[in-house]
Amino acid sequence: MENRKLYKKIKAVYDESGGVYGSPRIYDRLDEQGVIWSENRIARLMRLPGLRAKQEKTFKVTTRRNKAHPVAPNLLDRTLKPTG
């Protein structure tokens, strides 16, 4: 029964964060609210239903241009002029 009560509090903090918080941040928020449980217990209760923190995707440049190489010629010779 205690796990159910704790899970409801975990779920509330998780939803409040938009699914971004993982167990360490949820542990901190619950600690601020006076709920004292171990971070491992919180992580376990999150793992059971599949609550996971959303990872922020970072931009990664995968191609590097070599400035010594010439620019490819415009073989189609198209000039795009939108009408609207």
Residue pairs with C-beta under 8 A, 6 or more apart in sequence:
3 45
6 35
6 37
6 41
6 42
6 45
7 45
7 49
9 30
9 33
9 35
10 26
10 30
10 42
10 45
10 46
10 51
11 51
13 21
13 26
13 29
13 30
14 21
14 26
14 46
14 51
17 25
17 26
18 54
19 51
19 53
19 54
20 53
20 54
21 29
21 53
22 46
22 52
22 53
23 39
23 42
23 43
23 46
24 39
25 53
26 42
26 46
27 37
27 39
27 42
30 36
30 37
30 42
46 52
